[in-house]
Amino acid sequence: MSDNYQICKKVRDSMILNLRDAFSKDKKYIYDDDLKISKIHISDVTPMEALKIPSIIISTVGIDEMRYLQDDFLQETSTGYSRSAGLNVRVSIEILTLDTIKKDEITDRVYQLLKDFKDILADNGIAIFKTDLLPERKEFIQDRWFYKSGLTISCYSEWIEGIVVGTVSSVNIQASITI
């Protein structure tokens, strides 16, 4: 697996885990790992058995890597050398429901939650710098009409790559970037 794929996956998984945590405390759309209890499904895919409840599907849709003057960024460490770089990662958060009211409520809630847990994301090396709302649309799935909406967010993520060891870890950007 490439380092960029690992970083994209970390960004996506961080979004999923933070949204699950926030919705697990929600009074109306409570998230639970058990689909029989949960009032909302949050993942990177939607299984067919989850189509009866609203879903939030998170995926990464693009990445721009920024590497400049590579040798200038090489740092000697106890395990060899490491270099750091920044990435712009675009994340799609798609909301899928059976009615427009739930779609609008969940879209508004997700938009607000992204603002609320910006510090948590920053501690994981992710800073949101742009949010785009997606247009409402309908899709015919399994003999039903579903309403879709959502957001595309652009994130900046810093990471360190261990050249000898091959490890990738995020950098806490809370102190270096004003969010």
N, CA, C and O of each residue as an XYZ file, in Angstrom:
716
protein
N       0.836     -1.177      0.000
C       0.000      0.000      0.000
C       0.881      1.241      0.000
O       1.890      1.291      0.703
N       0.506      2.225     -0.776
C       1.293      3.450     -0.814
C       1.035      4.273      0.440
O       0.008      4.136      1.106
N       2.011      5.139      0.740
C       1.866      6.020      1.899
C       0.679      6.950      1.726
O      -0.049      7.211      2.684
N       0.473      7.460      0.500
C      -0.647      8.368      0.264
C      -1.979      7.678      0.510
O      -2.907      8.294      1.035
N      -2.084      6.402      0.137
C      -3.327      5.663      0.406
C      -3.553      5.538      1.913
O      -4.672      5.705      2.398
N      -2.473      5.240      2.650
C      -2.589      5.119      4.104
C      -3.062      6.429      4.723
O      -3.894      6.426      5.630
N      -2.537      7.540      4.236
C      -2.917      8.843      4.777
C      -4.367      9.152      4.431
O      -5.116      9.633      5.281
N      -4.772      8.881      3.190
C      -6.184      9.081      2.802
C      -7.101      8.254      3.683
O      -8.140      8.734      4.137
N      -6.716      7.017      3.921
C      -7.517      6.128      4.762
C      -7.591      6.666      6.195
O      -8.647      6.595      6.823
N      -6.485      7.203      6.718
C      -6.490      7.775      8.068
C      -7.420      8.979      8.154
O      -8.141      9.139      9.139
N      -7.407      9.827      7.126
C      -8.298     10.992      7.108
C      -9.748     10.536      7.070
O     -10.571     11.014      7.850
N     -10.072      9.601      6.155
C     -11.439      9.073      6.049
C     -11.879      8.421      7.356
O     -12.975      8.689      7.849
N     -11.029      7.571      7.916
C     -11.386      6.867      9.155
C     -11.559      7.828     10.319
O     -12.412      7.611     11.179
N     -10.764      8.882     10.357
C     -10.917      9.883     11.413
C     -12.274     10.568     11.309
O     -12.932     10.808     12.322
N     -12.694     10.883     10.083
C     -14.021     11.489      9.880
C     -15.121     10.521     10.328
O     -16.054     10.917     11.026
N     -15.008      9.264      9.926
C     -16.012      8.261     10.297
C     -16.103      8.123     11.810
O     -17.199      8.170     12.370
N     -14.969      7.953     12.477
C     -14.972      7.745     13.930
C     -15.510      8.956     14.681
O     -16.249      8.801     15.653
N     -15.147     10.161     14.240
C     -15.639     11.364     14.916
C     -17.133     11.555     14.698
O     -17.839     11.960     15.622
N     -17.631     11.273     13.498
C     -19.075     11.382     13.259
C     -19.839     10.314     14.038
O     -20.906     10.593     14.586
N     -19.306      9.101     14.091
C     -19.955      8.045     14.886
C     -20.043      8.447     16.352
O     -21.082      8.284     16.992
N     -18.947      8.969     16.871
C     -18.931      9.382     18.271
C     -19.953     10.486     18.529
O     -20.689     10.437     19.514
N     -19.997     11.474     17.648
C     -20.940     12.586     17.830
C     -22.385     12.111     17.728
O     -23.226     12.514     18.531
N     -22.683     11.259     16.750
C     -24.056     10.777     16.584
C     -24.445      9.746     17.640
O     -25.635      9.515     17.852
N     -23.479      9.125     18.304
C     -23.826      8.195     19.390
C     -24.441      8.943     20.567
O     -25.094      8.337     21.417
N     -24.234     10.265     20.619
C     -24.804     11.101     21.687
C     -26.006     11.906     21.196
O     -26.605     12.655     21.968
N     -26.360     11.758     19.927
C     -27.480     12.498     19.349
C     -28.800     11.935     19.861
O     -28.942     10.723     20.023
N     -29.755     12.806     20.112
C     -31.043     12.344     20.649
C     -31.964     11.774     19.569
O     -32.738     10.856     19.840
N     -31.888     12.308     18.351
C     -32.802     11.876     17.301
C     -32.199     10.807     16.391
O     -32.844      9.796     16.112
N     -30.981     11.021     15.932
C     -30.325     10.095     15.005
C     -29.161      9.406     15.702
O     -27.999      9.630     15.363
N     -29.485      8.565     16.676
C     -28.443      7.916     17.475
C     -27.730      6.846     16.651
O     -28.356      6.036     15.968
N     -26.397      6.871     16.738
C     -25.593      5.853     16.065
C     -25.249      4.746     17.048
O     -24.905      5.000     18.202
N     -25.348      3.508     16.564
C     -24.908      2.340     17.314
C     -24.335      1.350     16.306
O     -24.782      1.299     15.160
N     -23.348      0.565     16.729
C     -22.766     -0.448     15.834
C     -23.795     -1.489     15.415
O     -23.671     -2.092     14.349
N     -24.804     -1.702     16.244
C     -25.865     -2.663     15.953
C     -26.939     -1.986     15.099
O     -27.603     -1.058     15.562
N     -27.113     -2.440     13.861
C     -28.088     -1.831     12.942
C     -29.519     -1.928     13.443
O     -30.369     -1.147     13.016
N     -29.810     -2.875     14.346
C     -31.164     -3.003     14.886
C     -31.484     -1.878     15.862
O     -32.650     -1.527     16.043
N     -30.468     -1.316     16.486
C     -30.649     -0.244     17.462
C     -30.425      1.129     16.828
O     -31.103      2.099     17.165
N     -29.477      1.193     15.916
C     -29.047      2.463     15.330
C     -30.153      3.135     14.522
O     -30.954      2.468     13.866
N     -30.184      4.466     14.582
C     -31.126      5.268     13.791
C     -30.421      5.912     12.603
O     -31.044      6.614     11.807
N     -29.101      5.663     12.489
C     -28.317      6.183     11.377
C     -27.119      5.264     11.159
O     -26.563      4.719     12.111
N     -26.727      5.099      9.896
C     -25.571      4.275      9.559
C     -24.458      5.200      9.078
O     -24.682      6.046      8.212
N     -23.255      5.039      9.641
C     -22.116      5.881      9.279
C     -20.938      4.972      8.944
O     -20.445      4.236      9.798
N     -20.493      5.032      7.685
C     -19.403      4.158      7.252
C     -18.868      4.645      5.910
O     -19.238      5.717      5.431
N     -17.987      3.838      5.308
C     -17.507      4.146      3.972
C     -18.326      3.427      2.902
O     -18.133      3.669      1.711
N     -19.224      2.558      3.310
C     -20.161      1.876      2.401
C     -21.504      1.728      3.120
O     -21.579      1.827      4.345
N     -22.554      1.493      2.346
C     -23.873      1.254      2.938
C     -24.340     -0.142      2.550
O     -24.653     -0.383      1.384
N     -24.393     -1.064      3.504
C     -24.919     -2.393      3.191
C     -26.423     -2.327      2.918
O     -27.107     -1.426      3.406
N     -26.922     -3.255      2.160
C     -28.340     -3.257      1.777
C     -29.263     -3.260      2.995
O     -30.324     -2.636      2.960
N     -28.878     -3.949      4.070
C     -29.743     -3.993      5.254
C     -29.810     -2.648      5.970
O     -30.685     -2.447      6.813
N     -28.907     -1.727      5.655
C     -28.921     -0.410      6.289
C     -29.712      0.619      5.482
O     -29.836      1.763      5.918
N     -30.244      0.252      4.333
C     -30.946      1.222      3.494
C     -32.248      1.728      4.105
O     -32.775      2.750      3.666
N     -32.775      1.035      5.105
C     -34.032      1.485      5.717
C     -33.830      2.649      6.682
O     -34.798      3.303      7.069
N     -32.580      2.916      7.077
C     -32.291      4.052      7.957
C     -31.385      5.027      7.206
O     -30.708      4.632      6.256
N     -31.365      6.294      7.621
C     -30.472      7.257      6.961
C     -29.013      6.807      7.050
O     -28.601      6.179      8.025
N     -28.249      7.139      6.021
C     -26.838      6.753      5.976
C     -25.959      7.955      5.697
O     -26.334      8.874      4.969
N     -24.786      7.924      6.294
C     -23.727      8.881      5.980
C     -22.565      8.051      5.450
O     -22.026      7.196      6.153
N     -22.186      8.315      4.195
C     -21.116      7.568      3.546
C     -19.934      8.510      3.356
O     -20.066      9.561      2.729
N     -18.779      8.133      3.898
C     -17.589      8.967      3.821
C     -16.559      8.288      2.933
O     -16.256      7.107      3.101
N     -16.025      9.053      1.984
C     -14.980      8.519      1.114
C     -14.012      9.638      0.754
O     -14.366     10.816      0.778
N     -12.793      9.253      0.423
C     -11.835     10.238     -0.063
C     -11.951     10.268     -1.577
O     -12.032      9.226     -2.227
N     -11.957     11.480     -2.134
C     -12.183     11.609     -3.577
C     -10.987     12.200     -4.310
O     -11.020     12.337     -5.533
N      -9.952     12.545     -3.596
C      -8.775     13.071     -4.270
C      -7.714     13.491     -3.280
O      -7.988     13.727     -2.103
N      -6.483     13.580     -3.786
C      -5.361     13.952     -2.935
C      -4.347     14.716     -3.784
O      -4.067     14.336     -4.921
N      -3.811     15.778     -3.231
C      -2.726     16.530     -3.848
C      -1.561     16.503     -2.877
O      -1.670     16.970     -1.743
N      -0.451     15.953     -3.330
C       0.727     15.883     -2.467
C       1.624     17.078     -2.767
O       1.816     17.444     -3.927
N       2.168     17.678     -1.723
C       3.052     18.832     -1.886
C       4.421     18.483     -1.341
O       4.617     18.404     -0.129
N       5.370     18.273     -2.247
C       6.752     18.007     -1.839
C       7.642     18.997     -2.557
O       7.614     19.097     -3.784
N       8.425     19.721     -1.800
C       9.328     20.705     -2.357
C      10.724     20.466     -1.801
O      10.875     20.146     -0.622
N      11.725     20.615     -2.622
C      13.117     20.562     -2.173
C      13.342     19.401     -1.208
O      13.714     19.595     -0.051
N      13.109     18.204     -1.706
C      13.109     17.030     -0.835
C      14.311     16.913      0.085
O      14.151     16.599      1.265
N      15.498     17.156     -0.421
C      16.681     16.967      0.423
C      16.711     17.954      1.581
O      17.272     17.652      2.633
N      16.116     19.130      1.403
C      16.080     20.114      2.477
C      15.214     19.667      3.647
O      15.405     20.127      4.772
N      14.270     18.778      3.390
C      13.357     18.340      4.444
C      13.779     17.020      5.087
O      13.112     16.546      6.007
N      14.866     16.426      4.622
C      15.329     15.179      5.221
C      15.875     15.462      6.619
O      16.638     16.406      6.822
N      15.475     14.636      7.568
C      15.946     14.775      8.936
C      16.492     13.435      9.395
O      15.879     12.392      9.170
N      17.649     13.472     10.038
C      18.216     12.239     10.554
C      17.544     11.898     11.870
O      17.396     12.757     12.740
N      17.136     10.643     12.019
C      16.504     10.168     13.243
C      17.248      8.937     13.735
O      18.187      8.477     13.085
N      16.839      8.406     14.868
C      17.508      7.223     15.421
C      17.277      5.984     14.564
O      18.036      5.019     14.660
N      16.231      5.996     13.721
C      15.944      4.829     12.886
C      16.320      5.044     11.426
O      15.995      4.212     10.579
N      16.989      6.129     11.122
C      17.364      6.397      9.736
C      17.054      7.840      9.402
O      17.439      8.753     10.134
N      16.367      8.044      8.312
C      15.980      9.378      7.898
C      14.459      9.456      7.782
O      13.786      8.450      7.554
N      13.936     10.667      7.942
C      12.512     10.870      7.719
C      12.337     12.170      6.958
O      13.216     13.033      6.974
N      11.219     12.306      6.304
C      10.890     13.561      5.636
C       9.420     13.844      5.881
O       8.621     12.930      6.088
N       9.081     15.105      5.856
C       7.686     15.466      6.082
C       7.153     16.165      4.843
O       7.907     16.729      4.051
N       5.854     16.114      4.696
C       5.198     16.747      3.556
C       3.759     17.047      3.932
O       3.244     16.533      4.924
N       3.129     17.867      3.148
C       1.728     18.182      3.366
C       0.881     17.620      2.238
O       1.342     17.480      1.106
N      -0.348     17.304      2.560
C      -1.286     16.771      1.573
C      -2.591     17.538      1.651
O      -3.054     17.881      2.739
N      -3.178     17.804      0.512
C      -4.552     18.282      0.454
C      -5.413     17.079      0.096
O      -5.252     16.491     -0.973
N      -6.325     16.713      0.990
C      -7.185     15.552      0.792
C      -8.629     16.040      0.685
O      -9.095     16.807      1.528
N      -9.327     15.596     -0.347
C     -10.737     15.928     -0.506
C     -11.576     14.730     -0.041
O     -11.375     13.596     -0.476
N     -12.516     15.024      0.852
C     -13.352     13.992      1.453
C     -14.803     14.271      1.086
O     -15.281     15.399      1.207
N     -15.496     13.232      0.637
C     -16.918     13.336      0.328
C     -17.716     12.743      1.484
O     -17.463     11.620      1.920
N     -18.685     13.518      1.972
C     -19.606     13.036      3.002
C     -20.990     13.076      2.372
O     -21.562     14.148      2.175
N     -21.517     11.911      2.060
C     -22.797     11.811      1.359
C     -23.881     11.338      2.312
O     -23.700     10.361      3.040
N     -25.004     12.035      2.302
C     -26.144     11.676      3.146
C     -27.213     11.061      2.252
O     -27.581     11.631      1.226
N     -27.705      9.897      2.649
C     -28.692      9.143      1.874
C     -29.889      8.838      2.773
O     -29.740      8.164      3.792
N     -31.085      9.334      2.402
C     -32.285      9.113      3.216
C     -33.479      8.824      2.320
O     -33.418      8.961      1.098
N     -34.574      8.419      2.971
C     -35.819      8.161      2.242
C     -36.705      9.401      2.137
O     -37.672      9.397      1.374
N     -36.395     10.467      2.890
C     -37.201     11.688      2.784
C     -36.319     12.932      2.906
O     -35.204     12.877      3.424
N     -36.839     14.035      2.423
C     -36.048     15.267      2.367
C     -35.855     15.911      3.736
O     -34.839     16.570      3.961
N     -36.790     15.739      4.642
C     -36.661     16.352      5.966
C     -35.463     15.761      6.708
O     -34.643     16.503      7.249
N     -35.357     14.440      6.737
C     -34.222     13.797      7.396
C     -32.910     14.183      6.705
O     -31.900     14.424      7.367
N     -32.932     14.239      5.382
C     -31.735     14.610      4.629
C     -31.251     15.996      5.043
O     -30.062     16.199      5.287
N     -32.176     16.945      5.119
C     -31.811     18.310      5.503
C     -31.324     18.386      6.946
O     -30.337     19.064      7.232
N     -32.012     17.693      7.858
C     -31.609     17.707      9.268
C     -30.212     17.118      9.456
O     -29.389     17.672     10.184
N     -29.955     16.007      8.803
C     -28.658     15.336      8.957
C     -27.549     16.153      8.292
O     -26.449     16.265      8.833
N     -27.835     16.720      7.126
C     -26.837     17.564      6.452
C     -26.453     18.746      7.335
O     -25.269     19.050      7.487
N     -27.450     19.415      7.918
C     -27.177     20.537      8.820
C     -26.378     20.091     10.045
O     -25.455     20.780     10.481
N     -26.741     18.940     10.588
C     -26.052     18.419     11.777
C     -24.586     18.093     11.465
O     -23.693     18.428     12.244
N     -24.345     17.442     10.329
C     -22.967     17.101      9.940
C     -22.149     18.376      9.727
O     -21.001     18.461     10.162
N     -22.735     19.353      9.065
C     -22.045     20.621      8.816
C     -21.630     21.270     10.141
O     -20.507     21.757     10.269
N     -22.525     21.275     11.114
C     -22.215     21.855     12.424
C     -21.169     21.029     13.166
O     -20.275     21.585     13.804
N     -21.278     19.706     13.084
C     -20.321     18.838     13.782
C     -18.900     19.035     13.261
O     -17.944     18.984     14.035
N     -18.756     19.260     11.957
C     -17.418     19.486     11.406
C     -16.770     20.718     12.040
O     -15.557     20.750     12.248
N     -17.569     21.713     12.341
C     -17.050     22.900     13.030
C     -16.723     22.570     14.479
O     -15.721     23.040     15.017
N     -17.571     21.759     15.112
C     -17.409     21.444     16.530
C     -16.166     20.605     16.813
O     -15.510     20.813     17.834
N     -15.825     19.655     15.925
C     -14.660     18.828     16.239
C     -13.434     19.138     15.393
O     -12.643     18.245     15.087
N     -13.277     20.392     15.019
C     -12.084     20.806     14.274
C     -10.817     20.639     15.109
O      -9.764     20.310     14.562
N     -10.896     20.857     16.419
C      -9.718     20.676     17.274
C      -9.311     19.208     17.369
O      -8.122     18.891     17.373
N     -10.287     18.319     17.444
C     -10.003     16.877     17.487
C      -9.328     16.448     16.198
O      -8.354     15.695     16.220
N      -9.849     16.930     15.065
C      -9.237     16.604     13.778
C      -7.819     17.157     13.700
O      -6.919     16.486     13.194
N      -7.614     18.375     14.197
C      -6.284     18.981     14.173
C      -5.291     18.163     15.000
O      -4.125     18.039     14.623
N      -5.745     17.609     16.118
C      -4.873     16.745     16.920
C      -4.471     15.490     16.156
O      -3.436     14.889     16.445
N      -5.288     15.093     15.181
C      -4.988     13.936     14.334
C      -4.319     14.339     13.021
O      -4.216     13.529     12.099
N      -3.865     15.587     12.938
C      -3.135     16.023     11.759
C      -4.003     16.435     10.592
O      -3.550     16.386      9.448
N      -5.263     16.847     10.848
C      -6.196     17.194      9.773
C      -6.784     18.579     10.052
O      -7.296     18.840     11.141
N      -6.703     19.452      9.061
C      -7.321     20.772      9.174
C      -8.253     20.976      7.986
O      -7.832     20.848      6.836
N      -9.503     21.290      8.255
C     -10.468     21.570      7.187
C     -10.279     23.015      6.755
O     -10.350     23.927      7.579
N     -10.037     23.228      5.457
C      -9.885     24.596      4.995
C     -10.950     25.017      3.990
O     -11.002     26.186      3.607
N     -11.792     24.098      3.560
C     -12.868     24.458      2.640
C     -13.977     23.417      2.734
O     -13.714     22.216      2.793
N     -15.222     23.894      2.746
C     -16.386     23.004      2.770
C     -17.337     23.423      1.669
O     -17.715     24.590      1.578
N     -17.728     22.468      0.827
C     -18.695     22.712     -0.246
C     -19.926     21.858      0.005
O     -19.818     20.654      0.239
N     -21.092     22.481     -0.043
C     -22.336     21.713      0.061
C     -22.685     21.163     -1.317
O     -22.616     21.874     -2.320
N     -23.059     19.896     -1.349
C     -23.436     19.258     -2.609
C     -24.917     19.511     -2.898
O     -25.704     19.660     -1.963
N     -25.306     19.560     -4.154
C     -26.719     19.783     -4.472
C     -27.570     18.559     -4.122
O     -27.091     17.425     -4.114
N     -28.830     18.823     -3.838
C     -29.767     17.732     -3.569
C     -30.033     16.973     -4.865
O     -30.110     17.568     -5.940
N     -30.171     15.675     -4.752
C     -30.498     14.849     -5.921
C     -31.249     13.609     -5.471
O     -31.285     13.287     -4.283
N     -31.840     12.924     -6.419
C     -32.561     11.686     -6.122
C     -31.899     10.549     -6.879
O     -31.345     10.733     -7.963
N     -31.971      9.358     -6.272
C     -31.418      8.176     -6.908
C     -32.345      7.002     -6.645
O     -32.856      6.838     -5.537
N     -32.559      6.186     -7.670
C     -33.434      5.023     -7.567
C     -32.583      3.808     -7.201
O     -31.778      3.343     -8.007
N     -32.767      3.289     -5.968
C     -31.993      2.155     -5.462
C     -32.957      1.117     -4.916
O     -33.824      1.437     -4.102
N     -32.811     -0.119     -5.358
C     -33.623     -1.222     -4.838
C     -35.117     -0.876     -4.835
O     -35.782     -1.007     -3.807
N     -35.637     -0.441     -5.969
C     -37.059     -0.140     -6.165
C     -37.583      0.978     -5.263
O     -38.771      0.997     -4.943
N     -36.717      1.912     -4.845
C     -37.132      3.050     -4.020
C     -36.364      4.289     -4.459
O     -35.245      4.201     -4.965
N     -36.987      5.436     -4.254
C     -36.306      6.698     -4.473
C     -35.639      7.130     -3.181
O     -36.272      7.147     -2.125
N     -34.368      7.476     -3.262
C     -33.612      7.977     -2.126
C     -33.193      9.406     -2.411
O     -32.911      9.770     -3.553
N     -33.155     10.208     -1.365
C     -32.709     11.592     -1.473
C     -31.270     11.663     -0.996
O     -30.918     11.117      0.050
N     -30.443     12.345     -1.780
C     -29.022     12.447     -1.473
C     -28.612     13.907     -1.373
O     -29.113     14.772     -2.091
N     -27.703     14.142     -0.480
C     -27.090     15.449     -0.325
C     -25.757     15.208      0.354
O     -25.333     14.064      0.514
N     -25.109     16.262      0.746
C     -23.866     16.063      1.460
C     -22.913     17.214      1.309
O     -23.288     18.324      0.931
N     -21.653     16.915      1.619
C     -20.607     17.921      1.598
C     -19.342     17.327      1.000
O     -19.102     16.122      1.077
N     -18.556     18.180      0.415
C     -17.194     17.816      0.054
C     -16.301     18.755      0.837
O     -16.443     19.975      0.759
N     -15.386     18.184      1.587
C     -14.497     19.029      2.378
C     -13.066     18.846      1.885
O     -12.647     17.748      1.519
N     -12.345     19.933      1.886
C     -10.925     19.907      1.548
C     -10.150     20.049      2.840
O     -10.369     20.980      3.615
N      -9.248     19.120      3.059
C      -8.466     19.076      4.299
C      -6.990     19.186      3.972
O      -6.533     18.755      2.913
N      -6.267     19.763      4.890
C      -4.808     19.778      4.819
C      -4.312     18.829      5.887
O      -4.770     18.877      7.028
N      -3.384     17.971      5.524
C      -2.836     17.014      6.483
C      -1.322     16.995      6.344
O      -0.793     16.933      5.234
N      -0.639     17.050      7.459
C       0.808     16.932      7.466
C       1.176     15.548      7.943
O       0.482     14.962      8.774
N       2.261     15.028      7.422
C       2.664     13.679      7.790
C       4.179     13.577      7.753
O       4.869     14.400      7.152
N       4.669     12.546      8.411
C       6.098     12.244      8.426
C       6.272     10.828      7.913
O       5.588      9.906      8.357
N       7.188     10.662      6.977
C       7.456      9.350      6.398
C       8.835      8.896      6.853
O       9.826      9.595      6.643
N       8.896      7.719      7.478
C      10.185      7.137      7.846
C      10.758      6.434      6.641
O      10.204      5.429      6.195
N      11.860      6.936      6.097
C      12.401      6.393      4.851
C      12.943      4.990      5.046
O      12.713      4.122      4.204
N      13.659      4.744      6.139
C      14.221      3.418      6.369
C      13.147      2.466      6.858
O      13.022      1.354      6.345
N      12.373      2.888      7.840
C      11.384      2.017      8.462
C      10.130      1.896      7.601
O       9.483      0.849      7.594
N       9.782      2.958      6.876
C       8.586      2.923      6.042
C       7.311      3.233      6.791
O       6.225      2.894      6.319
N       7.409      3.866      7.945
C       6.219      4.199      8.714
C       5.689      5.569      8.311
O       6.440      6.437      7.867
N       4.406      5.741      8.472
C       3.771      7.020      8.186
C       2.971      7.411      9.415
O       2.195      6.611      9.937
N       3.157      8.638      9.876
C       2.361      9.109     11.000
C       1.959     10.549     10.766
O       2.669     11.314     10.115
N       0.806     10.903     11.308
C       0.325     12.274     11.144
C       1.044     13.192     12.118
O       1.609     12.745     13.116
N       1.013     14.469     11.817
C       1.640     15.482     12.648
C       0.529     16.311     13.279
O      -0.399     16.728     12.587
N       0.614     16.553     14.580
C      -0.360     17.415     15.248
C      -0.150     18.825     14.733
O       0.871     19.453     15.016
N      -1.124     19.325     13.973
C      -0.960     20.648     13.365
C      -1.700     21.714     14.137
O      -1.817     22.846     13.666
N      -2.201     21.383     15.309
C      -2.937     22.340     16.135
C      -2.081     23.556     16.456
O      -2.566     24.686     16.397
N      -0.825     23.340     16.793
C       0.036     24.445     17.210
C       0.557     25.252     16.027
O       0.878     26.429     16.187
N       0.648     24.651     14.844
C       1.264     25.345     13.721
C       0.285     25.995     12.760
O       0.691     26.792     11.914
N      -0.996     25.670     12.873
C      -2.000     26.244     11.960
C      -3.138     26.822     12.780
O      -3.665     26.153     13.669
N      -3.513     28.032     12.497
C      -4.668     28.633     13.147
C      -5.906     28.195     12.396
O      -6.040     28.461     11.202
N      -6.812     27.524     13.088
C      -8.007     26.982     12.444
C      -9.185     27.825     12.804
O     -10.301     27.546     12.366
